[in-house]
């Protein structure tokens, strides 16, 4: 049997010190062909190893020479006439082929003065040389094994190395040129130049390589590197490429896919892929032809392919298609700014590129600029803060600060904060250019006006969610942007007109707004004005300042003051928000006076207005006629502390979706409402409001109503028009009666009446109610309490209830009751029944959680049996809830196999429910349990007979059943339970009846045990 060449070597290094290793027979070619080849390679800057020492025939290669082979990218084997006479050369050949098979070293065989077939078939001089070696080694088993390896290497090299070069019929210099060209191409395709200053890459390379799972040779892995422009995605991809490239048969790094597909074509990129990976240089006629050739030529190759800066799905479709295009063990890396693009191609393994932290940023800047000169620490820290960890920005800033004085550096940074460097702007703007027109508009709104805004408020102004890059991100529901991306958006708007703000689409800087309004330089290009200035100095305004702004859609004044009123607002206005207005009269459509607002009939010119907000307007006393605003969808006058009345026209805005009167403390009445589109009605803290508004039509879009701290005492009969209401929250000490009409709210599931101290009667219960909380409702009548705790209401689906108790105690339908404990227990087996629990918690206790134990083991998630965590209770309260044992037991089976075994064997299992307070103490209470059927549930110890029997006989070592072992393991001292003897019960009674056996029979059994 032929010996196999080595197939693995964990000692091989992939860090190369040489480009080329030349294996040759010194006596044949050292001073001729090999010497000329070495010089030609060196002249091209190719670092080449050549052993110029003469070694006697028969010497073995040294460890240092083996290491030189392993540290070379390419091995050139010069098969000359006497190559095989040297055992030294043959050992080199074996190790070279081994490194080739390990994908460490490429091999170029050169036939100088001999035929390839003579080498492969061991003919002519090669056959003679091997025969001499065989005679020499015939009595040496170790050397005979070397001989077999040599033969196999010579015979099989052609199958490992598909291409070779022969000097036959060629000039020697032409032959050497061919070899140098081939080597140059292979060397140039190996490693890539990565940025000069590298910081923080090692950990990131490791994370990407972990996603690539290089140890797995089955299948093809495609991963994405995701991030905005300037984060260093390409640099990271280059570094990853260099770290793994030598493990692949074919490799290709396609730069700037987005740009090259636009400038050239996808066919051009396919040609680049084929040329770089396998040297296929035949022009393609069409990209469909390219797909077929890529599949045919690479489907059996282990390929490393990196596509840099992909931005369109068709680029992936034409270049990587499906994993089956490439051979087993292949890896594809895609860098992109678009997460959606990756998901569309089914790519789930994604590395999200992150910015450098402060320490990494400082390290990078120090390398690029001032080394460790501490006098520049302030400058470096300021530059780091400006760049916000963006490697591109750090690179640009660092190069521009190099060699400058501290004063010059400060001046440069001042300029950057006003106008971002063009290099950064150009890269970041790529993401902006890929957005749809509407998305670009929204992004500019955020960058210029809404960074730091509450996200929900922002959505209410604009009915959409921003998608695609450059993404805003949300911190605790606050819209924000990377600082440099914000600067990029601001610069885009500034470039619309560098000198005249009135020619820009958005105005947000106080100085620019003051200039435009005072000089009346506004134009039809202005779409948004956002004023948020803390200065108390009023803006001198031209009365007709808004007249030329024919495309103005949004006017938001958060803080700011005008010196005089306005006589015109454009009809294009969609959003008008004026917070805390203190201006003189706006006489065209609005009149801002010290005491009130007036809207005139000619306000019809504002028919497109959709959002009108006058929050925190201290001088607003009356909401006037708004019938001329038919498109209004949001009307807000929060915290208008002097508002007392609202015009009836507010109740007939058919498209109105949000009506917000929160904290209008002097508001006494609300007009009737006929608002079929209304989704949200806010009346919190309207302390003077004595009646809920009449509802004149079905208002099916309102799902929740919250009434807190008002003077409303009861609901009108028309409340039933909230026919799809799902949640009603009333926390009002003045509220007295819950009307019968509530029973017609068929979708109402959650009713919260906490601390309605005056609530006396509940006359109507919604038919599908599931949760009712009435904590602190101390005036509730006994008839209402009995109705809320009735079995009829529970069976109808209301299975979570909290309310104060009276003298009634626990209802009779709870069959099993205990007093003076903080726990209650029972036994169950076979089918798990539906169980309802009631607990009367004493006053001054605050529940922390409920705990559920089975056979002494706390069930997973049992702390959430009842969704309630209250404050200290002012009086005794009843808590009624269903225990969904199925869910908690099933979830616990994985961690407690004994529990599963006990239920599987239909054994009796002990179930205990207890509760603890916020102080982790155990307060005694009354508790009760109701079971939907009792066949598989009992409330007495089923093992009492066998325990008594075994105690009498002294049997302590009988094997326990699983449920009993669980209890014993938990050391439940009060239950000394042991297994029973089946023979004792044989023929007496069935198990179900036996469990209720009488005390008389127990005494008989005791007597039997004594005998």
N, C-alpha and C positions, 0 to 999 in steps of 0.2 A: 504494500500500500504506500502510495506517495505521501510524503510528509507535507503538512499544511504550513504555509507561511504564517507568521504571527498575525493574530486578528485584533488584538487590543493592546493598548499600552497607556496606562494612566499616567506614566511619567512624561509623555510627550508634551512639549510646551508649544503654545500658539503665539508666543512672542518671538518675532523673527529678528535676527541680527544680520542676516545676509539675504540678498536677493537671489543669488545663484550659488549652487555648489556644483563643481565640475568633477566628475569621476572619470579617470582616464588611465591608460597604461603608459607610464612615463617613458619607457624605452621606445615606444612607437611614435608619440606625438608631442612630448613635453616641449621640445625646442622648435616645433613646427606649427602644426595646426592648432594644438591646444594653447600654445603661447600667443598666437595671433588672435584666437577667439577671446582669450582673457583680456588682451589689450583693447579689442573692439568693444567689449562689454564695459570695461572701465572707462573708456573714452565717452561712453554714453551716460556715465554716472551711475551705472548699475554695480552695486556693491557685491563683489564676487569672491567666493572662497576657492582657493586652489592650493593643494598641498604640494609644495615644491621640494619636499624632502624625498631623497631616494631611499626606499625601504627594500630590504632583501626579500626575495621571493619567499612566500610562506608565512610572513608575519601577519598577525591579526590586527584589525583596526583598533585603535585606542578609544577609550570612553570619550575623550575630548573630540575625536573625529566624529563619533556617533552624534554627539551633541551638536556639532557643526551642521550635520545633515538635517537634524531635527529643527534647527534654527534657520533653515534656508527655505525660501518660498518655492524655488524651482531647483530641480536637480537635472543637470545635463549629463547624460551617460554617453561617452564616446566609445562605441564598440569598434575597436580597431582589431587588426589581425591577431595580436598576441594578448588581447584583454583577458581571455579566459586562463592564460597561463599563470596569472597572479591570484593567489588565494585572497590577498588583500583587496583587490578590485572586486572579486566575487562576493566577499563579505560586505563591502560597500553596497553592491547591487542589491543584496538581500535586504539590507536595512533601508535602502531608498524605496524599494517596492513596498516594504512594510509601512513606511511613512505615507506613501501615496495612497495605500488602501485605507489609512486612517484619515484621509482627506486633509492631511497636514501639508504635504509637499506635492507640487505639480512636477511631472517628469517629461523631459524632452529627450528621446533617444536619437542619437546621431550615429549613422553607419559610415565609418571612414575606412575605406579599403576592404570592405567585406559586405556580403549580402545579408539582408534581414533573415532570409530563410535559413542560412547557415547557422545563425545564432539560435533561431527557434528550434530547428531540427537537430541541433548539435552535430553539424556536419563540418567537413574541412578542418580548419585549424581549431575550431571550437570542440569538435568531436575528439580530435587528437589530444587537446589539452585536458579535457575531462577524463579521458582514458588514463593518462599519466597520473592524474590526481587519484584515480581509483586504485591504481597499482600501489601508489605510495601509501594510501590510507587503509589497505585491505585488512590489516591487523589492528586497526584503531577504530573502535566503535564510535567514539565521540566525533572523530573527523569524518567518518562515514556519514554521520547525520548531517554534518556541514555540507558534504558533497551532495546529498539529496536535496538540500535547500538550494544549493547553487543551480542544480539541474532544473528544479521547478521554477526558479526565478527566471532562468534563461528561456525556458520553454513557454512560460505563461506571461511574460512581460507584454506581449502584443495584445493580450486580452484586457490587460489593465491600462495600457496606453494606446489610445486609438490612432494617434497621429505620430509620424516619425519623419525624419529628414535623412535623405541619402545623398552622398556627394557624387555618386556616379554620373558621368556626363555633364559635370558642372565645373565652372571655374571655382577655385577655392575661395576667393574673395567674395564671389556671389553667394556661395554657400554660407559663409560667415555672416553676410548681410541678412540673409533669410533668418538665421538663428537669432541674431540681435533684434530684428524686427519682431519676431514671435515672442521673445522674452520681454521686450518693451511693452507690447500689448498686454501680456499677462500681468506684468508688474503694475502697470498703470490701472488695471481693473481691480486690483486687490484692495488696497487701503486708501482711505480718503483723508484729505486734510481737514482737521477740525479746528475750531477757533483757537487763536493763539493763547488766550487766557481762559482756562477752564476752572470753574468753581462749582461744587455741588453736583457734579455729574455722576459720580460713582454710585450713589444710592439710587438715583433715577434710572441709570442703566440696569442696575440690579432688579428694579421693579418691572421694567419692560421685559427683561429676559425671563423673569418669572412668568409673565403672561405668555411668552413664546413657548415655554415648557420644552426647552431644547432636548431634554432627556427622552422625550417621546418621539419615536421615529415613525409611528403609525399616523397616517392622516396628514392633512395640510392645515396649518394654523394661519388665520388672517386676523391681525389686530389693528387697532387704530390708536394714533397719538393725537389727542384732541386739545385744542386751545386757541386762544385769540392770537392775532399777529404780534410778533415781537417777543413771545414767551420762550423761544429757543427750541421749537419743535424740530426744525431741520438739524440744528446742532446735536440734539439728543439722538435723532435718527442716525446721523453720521457716526456718532460715538458707538451706538449699538451695533451698527453695521461693521465697524472695525473690530469690535470685540468678538464677533461670531462668524465673520466672512469666511474664515478658513475651514469651517465645518461644512461648506456647501460646494457642490459640484459646479453650479452656475450661479452667477450673481449679477445684479443690476441695480443701480441707484438712479432713478429717473427724477431729476431736479425740475422744479417749476412746472408741474403738470398743467396747472391752471393757465399760466402764461403761454407755454409752448403749444397747448392745444388751441389756444386762441390765435396765436401768431402763425402757426403752421397747420397742423391737423392731427387728429388721432392716429391716422395712418403713419405720420412721421414719428409719433411716440412708439407705435408698434415696431417700426423699423429700428428705432434706438434700442428698444428692449431686446429684440432678437440679435442685434449686432453686439451689444455689450455682454449678453449672457452666453451665446454660443457662436458668435462670429458670423452669423448669417447676414450677408450684406446685399442680398438681391432685393432690388426695389419692389415694393408692393403696388398693386394696381388699385386696391380698395381695402378699407378697414375690415370688411367681412372676410376677405382673403387672409388678412393678418390674424384674425381670430383662429382660423383653421390651422395656420402654420404654427402659431404659438402652442395650440393644443397638441399638434402632431410632434413638434420638436421638443417640447418641455414636459410632456406628460410622464416621462420616465426619468426625468432629471430631478435631483435634489436642488431646489432653486431658492435663492435668497433674493427677494424683490422688494424694493422700497419705492413707493410712489409718494413724492413730496408735493404738498400743497394741492390736494385734489379738491375741486369745488363743484363738480357736476356728476350726477349718477352715471351718465353715459361714458365718462372716463373710466370708471370701474368696470362697466359692462364690456368695454372694448379691450381693456388691458389685463384684468384679472378674472373676469367672468365668474367661474365657479372653481372651488378647490380642486376639482378633478382635472383642471388644465395642467396641473403641476404634479410632479412625482411625490411619492411618500417622503415625509420628513421635511417638505418645503415650508418656508415661512414667508409671509407677505406682511409688510408694515405700511400703513397708510397714514400720512399726516394731513390733517384737515382742520378747518375752523368750524365745520358744520356737523353737529351731532346727528341731525336728521339724515344726512347722507349716509352715515355709517349704519344707522338702524335700517334704512331702506335696503341696504345690501346684506342685511342679516349679520352684521358684525357686532358681537356682544362683548368681546374682550377689548376694553378701551382703557388706555392710560391717559389720565387728564393732566396735561402739563400744568405745573404750578409756577408761580413767581418765586424768585429767590427771597429768602428771609433776610432780615436786617444784617445778620452776621455775614452771610454769603455775599450780600451786596457790597458791604464794606470791604471784604477781602478782594472782590473783583476790582473795585475802584482803586484800591491801594496798589494792586498789581499793575494797573494801567497808568497810574498817575504819579503819586507822590511817595510810593513805597511806604515807609513807616514814619514819615515826618509828622509829628504830633501837632505841629502848628496849623496843619490843614484839617484837623479833626472836625471842626465846625463846618467847614466847606463840604467835607465828605458826607457828614450826617445830613446836611441840607440837600445834597445831591441825591442821597439815598431816599430821602423822604419824597423828593420830586419824582424820581423814577418809579417809586412804589414797587420795587422788585422786578420790573420788566427788564430782562437782559438787553434787549435792543436799546432801550433808553439809557441804561448804564453804559453801554458801549459808546453811544453817541456823545453822552455827557462827558464820559471819561476822556475820550479823544480830544474834545474841545477844551477841557480844563488842563490838559497836560502842558506843563511848562509855564503856566501863567501865575502871576502873583495873586495873593489873597484878594486884593481889591478887584483885579480883573476877573477872578473867579466869581465873586459876588455879583459883579455887573452882568456876567454871562448868565448866571442862574436867574437874575431878575428878568432878563430878556426872555428866557425860556418860559417863565411863568406867565408872561404876557402873550408870547407867540411861540408855540411849540416848534422845535427844529423840523426842517422840511423832511429829513431822513425818517424821523419817527412818524410824522404826519402821513407820509406816503405809504408806509407799511400798514399803519392802522386803518387808513381809509379804504383799503382793499375790502375789509369786511363790510364797511358801510356801503360800498358800491354794489355789493351782491344783494342788498335788500330790495324788496319791492318798494315802489314809491310811497305807499302809505306807511310802511314800516320805517322808511327813512325819516318821514315827517315826525312820527312818534318818537323815534330815537333823538332827533334834534330837540323836540319838546322836553324830553327828559334831561338831556345834557345841559340845555340852556335854562330851563325853568323849574323842573320838577325833581331834581336830585335831592334826596332827603325827605321827599314827600311820603305821606302815608299811602301804602299801595292800594288799599281799598278806596280811598278818596280819589286816587289817580284813576282807578278803573271806572269810578262813577262819572268822572269827567269824560273819559274816552272808553266807549263800549267795545273793548277788544283786549286781548292779551298779547303782549309783544313776543314775537317768536324770531328765531334765527339770530346769528351774531350780527353786530356786537351786542351780547346779551346784557340787559340790566340784571342785577341780582338783588335779592331781597333779604335784609337783615331785620328780623322781627317785624316783617311787613313794611319795611321802609325801602323805597326805591333808591338804589345807589348805583354808581358806575365806578370802574377803575379811573383814577384821577386823570391819567393820560388819555383815556378814551373820552372822558368828559371834555378835556382840553381840545381834543380833535374835533368833537362836535361843535364846540364854541367857535373854533377857528373856521370851520366850514361856513357857519353863518356870518362870521366877520368878513370872510372873503367875498360874500355877496356884494358888499359895498364897503370898501375899507374906510372911505372918508365920510360918507353920509349914512348915519344909522337909519334914517327914514326910508332908505332903499333896501333894507333887510327884511327878512320874513318874520323875525322875532326880536322883540325888545325886552330886556330884563334888567339891564344896568340902570341905576337911578339917573346917572348923568345923561345917558343916551335918551331915556324917556323924557327927562326934563327938557333936553334940547329940542326933541321932535315936537312936543306939545307946546312949548313956548314959541318956537320959530315957525310952527305950522308947516313942517317939512315932511309930514307923513305922506305916504303914497299907497297905491293899491297893492303893493307888494307885502305890506305888513299883514300877517295872519294872527299874531298873538302878541299881547302886551301883558307882562307879568311883573307887577310892582310889589316889592317886599322890602321896604326901606324903613329902618328904625329912626331915621331923622324926623324930628318934629317940624322941621321947616317946610312950609307948603310949597308945592310946585306951581310956579306962575304958568297958567294955562291959557291958550288962545281959545275963545269960545267955540270956534269952528275947527278945533284941532283934529277931530275925528272924521270930518266931512270927506276928506280925500282917501280915507282908509276903507275903500269899498269891499275889500276882501277880509276885513277883520272878523275873525270867528270867535276869539277868546279874549276877554278882558277880565283879568283877575287882579284885584287890589287887596293884598293881604295886609300891608301896612303902607301908608302914604296919604298925603293930604294935598288937595288942590286949593288954590287961592280963590277960585271963583267957580260958578256953575258952568254946565255945558248946555249947548243948544242943539247938539246933534249927536246921535249914535247911529252907526251904519246898520242897515237892515240885514246885513250878512251875519250879524252877531248870533252866536249859538250859545256861548257860555258867558254869563255875567256874574261875577262874584265881587261884592264890595263889602269887605269886612270892617266893621267899626267905622262906618262913614261919618264924616264931620264936615262935609263940603257945603258950599252954598248951593242954592237950588239948581237942579239939572232940569231946565225948563222945557226941553223938547219932549222927552218921554217920561222923565222922572223929575220930581221936585224934592230935593233934599232940604228939608227945613229942620229947625231945631226940635220940632215935635213930631213930624210925620212925613211919610212918603205919599205922593199922589201920582197916579199913572193916568194920563189923559187918553181920550178916545183915539187920537191919532197915533197911538202906540202901535197900531196895526202894521206900521212899517218895520216892527221888530217881530214879525210873524215867524221867523226862523229860530227865535231864541228857544233853546232847549233846557238850559240850566240857569237858574236864578238863585243866588245865594246872598243873604244879608246877615250872616252869623255875627253875633256879638255887637250888634248895632244898638247902642244904648239909647238913641233918640227915636228909635222906631216904636210907634204906639199903635199903628194900624196897618194891616196888609190891605192895600187898595184893590180896585178892580183890575183883574188880570185876564179878562175875557179876550183881550187883544193878543194873547200869547198862547195860541192853540197848540203849538208844538212843544210846549213845556213838558219835560219829563222829570225834572227835579226842582223842587221848591224847598228851600231851607232857610229858616230864620231861627237857628239855635241861639240860646242864651241871649235873647233880646229881652232884657229884664224889665222894660217898660211897655212891652206889647200887651194890649188889652183886647183888641177885636180883630177879626178876620173877615174880609168881604166874602159874600156868598159865592162870588164867581170862582173862588178857589175850589169849591166843591164840584165844579163842572168842567174841570180840565181833563178831558177824556183820555189823553195820552200820558197823564201824570203817573209816574211810577214810584216816586219817593216824596213823601211829605213829612218834613222834620220840624217839629216845634219843641224840641227838647229844651227844658230849663227856661221856658217862658213863664216865669213865676206869677205874673199878674194877669195872664190870659184867663178870662172868665168863661168864655163860651167858644164853641166851634161850630161852624156852619154845617148844615146837612151835606152829606157826601154822596155824589154819584160818580165814582171814579173806577170804572171797570178795569183799568190797566194798573191800578195801584198795587204795588208789591210790598211797600213798607210804610207804616204809619207810626211815627215816633211821638209819644206824648209824655215821656218821663219827666218827672219833677215839675209838672205844671200844677203847682200847689193850689192855685185858685180855680182850677177847672172842675166844675161841679157835676157835669154830665158828659157822658160819652156821646159823640156825634151820631145823629140818626144816619142810617145807611139806606139810601134810596134805591139801590140796585144790588144785584149779585156782584160780589167782589171776590172772585175766585182765585186771584193771584196772591192774596195775602195768606201766608202760611203761619206767621207768628204775630202775636200781639203782646206787648209788654206794657204794663201800667204800674208804675212805681211812684209813690209819693205824690198822689193827686188828691183831689177832694171828691172824686167820683164815688157814689154810694151804691149804684146798681147799673146794670146794663139795660139798654132799651130793647124792646121786643124785636126790633129790626136787626139786632146782633146776629140773628140766624142767617143773614145775608152773607156772612163770612163762611160760606158753605164748604170751603176746603181748608179751613183753619186747622192746623195740626198741633199747635202749641199755644197755650194761653198762660201768661205769667201775670199775676196780680199780687203785688206786695204793697198794700195800701191799708193803713189803719182805719180809714173811713168807710171802706167797702162793707156793705151789710148783707146783700142778698145776691145769690147766684141764680139767675132766672130760669124758668122752665124751658124757655126757647133754646137753651144751651143743648138740650137733648136732640135738637135738629142739626147740630154740627157733627155730621157723621164721620168726618176725618180727624176730629180732635182726639189725640191719643195722650197728650201730656198736659196736665193741669197743675199749676203751681200757685198755691194760695198762702204761702208762708207769711206769717205775722199780719194777717188780716184780722186784727184784734177785735174789730166790730162785726165780723162775719157771723151771722146768726143762722141763716138758712141756705141750704143747697137744694133748690127745687127741681133742678133738672140735671141729669147725668148723661154725657155723650155716650152713645151706644158702643163705641169702640175704644173707650178710654182704657189705657193700660197702666198709667202712672198718675197718682194723685198725692201731692204733698201739701199738707195743711199745718205745718209746724207753727205753734204759737197762736192758733186760732181759738183763743180761750173762750169766746162767746158762742161757739157752735152749739146748737141745740142737741139734746139727747137723741131726738128722732133722727136728726141728720147723721149723728155719730153711728147710731145703730144701722142706718141705711148704708153707710160707707163701709162698715165692717160685716155686712151681710154676705152669706154664702151666695146669694143670687148675683150680687155685683161681682164677686170673685169669679164665679163660673162664667160670667159674661166676658171675662178677659182682663179685668182690672186686678192685677196681681202684685202691684207695688204701692203700698199705701203708708202714709205717715200722718197721724193726727193726734190731738190731745184726747185723753180718756176722761170719762166721768166716773160714775159709780157702777157702770155696767159690768166692768171686768171683761174677761175673755169670753167671746160668744160660745154658745153651747155646741156649735158645729165643729169645734176643735176637740176631738174625742180624748186626746191624751194631754193632760195639763200638769204642770208642776209649779210649786211656789217656793220662793226663797233660794233659788239657785241662779247661777249664771250660765247653766248649760242644760240641755235636754238630750235624751238619747233613745234609740230604738234599735231593733234588729231586723235585717232584711236578707232575703235570698232570692235566687232565680230572677224573675222579672223585676226591674226597678220601677217602683210606682211614682206617680206624681204626688209630691208632698208640699203642703203649705204650712208655713210657720208664722206664729204671731208672738211677739215679745212686748211686754209692757215695761218700758224703760223708766226708772224712777227719775224724779226731778233732780236737777243739778248734775246729771251725768251727760257726758259727751261721747258718743260712740266713735271708736277708732276703726274697728272692723269686726266682721263675723268670721269665725273659723269653723271649718268642717273637717272632721276626722273619721276615717274608716279603719277599723281595727288598730286604732292608735296612730295612724299615719295621716298627717295633714294633706288634704288634696290640693293639687296644683290649681291656683286661681280661685280657691275658695274664699279668699279675702274679699272678693268682688261679688259675693252672693247677692248683696244688696247695694245698689249704687247710691250710697248716701254716706256723707261724713259731715255731721252737723256740729253746731256750736253747743254750748251748755244748754240743756233743755230747761225751760222755765217751769215746767210741770211734767207730770207723768204723761208719756206718749206711747201710743201703740205703733209698732212696726210690723206690717204684714207683708210677706213676700213668699214666692215659690222657690223651692230649692231644686235646681236643675241638676240632679245627681248624675244623670247620664253623661253630660258634658265633662264634669270634673273628674268622674271616675275614669272615663275613657282616656282623658289627657294624662292621668296619673299612672296608667297601666305600664307605660314604657319604663318608668323609673322604679316601679314596684311590681316585679313579676309575681311575688307572692300574692299580691292583691288580685291579679288576673287569675291566678290558680284557684283562689278561694271562690271567686265568682263563677269560674268555669265549672267547678265541681258542685255548684248549687249549695254551698255551705252557708250557714248563718253568719252574717257579718255585722259587727257592732258599729253603729253610726252615731256620732256625737256632734252636736252643734253648740258652740259657745260664743260669747262675745266679750270684748274688752273695751275699756274706755281709753280716752286720750292719755290718761295717766298710767296706763297699763295695769290697772287694778281690776279686780273682779267684783262687780256690784250685783247683788242678788236681785232677781226680778221674777215676774210671772211669765211663764212660757207655755205655749200650746202648739200641738201638731194635728193637722188634718191630713188623712191619707185617702187618695181617690179610690183605692180598693185595698182590702186588708189581708188578702190571702197570703201574701208574701212578706208581711210586716207584722211584728209583734212588739210589745212594750215590756215583756218580762224576759228574764234570762233563759234562753232555751237549753242551756247546759246545766241548769240547777240540779236536775236529778242525777246525772252522771257524776257531777262534782260531789254531791252528797254521798253517793254510792262509793266513790273512790276514796273519799275522806274516811269513811267507816272501815274500808278494807285496807287503807294505808298504801294504796297503789299510787306510786308517783312517777313511774318510769315508762308508762305507756306512750307510744308515739303520738305526738300531737298532730291534729289537722292543721292546714295552713292558716286558717283564720285564728285558731287558738295560739299558734306560734307567734303570729303578729302581735297579739295582745300581750303575750308573755314577754316578748322582746321589748315592748314599750313599758313593761313594769307597771301595768295597770293594777295597783295593789288591791283596789276595792273589788276586783273581779278575779277571784282565785278559781280559774276555770281549767278543768282537765277533761280529756276525752272520756266518752262513756263506753260501756261494754254492750255491743249490739245484742249479745246473747240474752242479757237481762230483759230486754224489751221485746224480744221475739214473740210474736203472737199476741202481744198485749193490745196495743193500739197503733194507729198510723202516726207518722211523725207529726203531721199537722195537728192531730188531736192530742198527741203526747205532750206537745208543748204547752198545752193548757191543763195539764194533769193536776188533780186536786191535792191539797195538803194531806188529805187522808191517805191517798196512795203513797205519798212521800213517807209517811210514818210506817206504812206496811213495808216499804222497801228498806227503811232503816232497820226494822226488826229482822228482815231477811239477811241483811249484811252482818248483823251480830251473830247470827247462827252460822 
